[in-house]
Amino acid sequence: MLMPILIGLAVLAVLFLIIVATRPSDFRVTRSAAIAAPPEKVFPHVNELRNWEAWNPWGRLDPDCQMTYDGPPAGAGASYTWAGNNKVGAGRSTITESKPHELVRFRLEFAKPMKATNTAEFTFRPEGDQTIVTWTMSGKNNFIGKAFGLVVNCDKMVGGQFEKGLAQMKSLTEAAAEKIPVHS
């Protein structure tokens, strides 16, 4: 009786390993929003790291998250580390490339809950009187990341936070634009 159970468990374990091993190694999460402001008004919300506090969706998941800033206040080399609850984890984000009003690229180094290094980027594309802001995170899944993806839809989870952050950035940027006096 014990032997068939052990064989059944071994078959299930092998099947699980095969399923996880055949999942894609690369991942990419992308969300976009149209903001009624020119790129030069939207860009500083991303390029100046201290501005993130006003719109960062993960900040709302842990208001007590500890943030430490390093390097210049904006542009390439600017970075911050964070340490928070189990919803935000811990890690470091560093701007690796900054093209004014066009692109900000980051190296994301997660320490908790799982170690990983990913790339995030924001692009700013003018379209009429709006800016299309696209937030993307990409990277490689290790075995544990692939297994985690079997039970958690990471695109939906992370993408949902991107949508919240972009909506908050839109609200802040457009409210500031409304306060600018128009002279005729």
DABELCOR-V27720 format. One record per backbone hydrogen bond with DSSP energy under -0.5 kcal/mol. CO is the residue of the C=O (numbers start at 0). NH is the residue of the N-H. Records with the same first field share a line. If there is no record, write none. Layout:
CO = NH + NH
This chain:
0 = 4
1 = 5
2 = 6
3 = 7
4 = 8
5 = 9
6 = 10
7 = 11
8 = 12
9 = 13
10 = 14
11 = 15
12 = 16
13 = 17
14 = 18
15 = 19
16 = 20
17 = 21
19 = 22
24 = 140
26 = 138
28 = 136
30 = 134
32 = 34 + 132
34 = 36 + 130
37 = 40 + 41
38 = 42
41 = 44
42 = 45 + 46
43 = 47
46 = 48 + 74
47 = 50
48 = 51
49 = 52
50 = 53
51 = 54 + 55
55 = 58 + 59
56 = 59 + 60
57 = 61
61 = 64
64 = 66
65 = 82
67 = 80
69 = 78
72 = 48
74 = 77
77 = 94
78 = 69
79 = 92
80 = 67
81 = 90
82 = 65
84 = 87 + 88
88 = 83
89 = 110 + 111
90 = 81
91 = 108
92 = 79
93 = 95 + 106
94 = 76
96 = 104
97 = 99
98 = 101 + 102
101 = 123
102 = 98
103 = 121
104 = 95 + 96
105 = 107 + 119
106 = 93 + 108
107 = 109 + 117
108 = 91
109 = 115
111 = 89
115 = 109
117 = 107
118 = 137
119 = 105
120 = 135
121 = 103
122 = 133
123 = 125
124 = 131
126 = 129
129 = 126
130 = 34 + 132
131 = 124 + 133
132 = 32
133 = 122 + 135
134 = 30
135 = 120
136 = 28
137 = 118
138 = 26
139 = 141
141 = 145
142 = 146
143 = 147
144 = 148
145 = 149
146 = 149 + 150
147 = 150 + 151
151 = 153
152 = 156
153 = 157 + 158
154 = 158
155 = 159
156 = 160
157 = 161
158 = 162
159 = 163
160 = 164
161 = 165
162 = 166
163 = 167
164 = 168
165 = 169
166 = 170
167 = 171
168 = 172
169 = 173
170 = 174
171 = 175
172 = 176
173 = 177
174 = 178
175 = 178
176 = 179
180 = 182
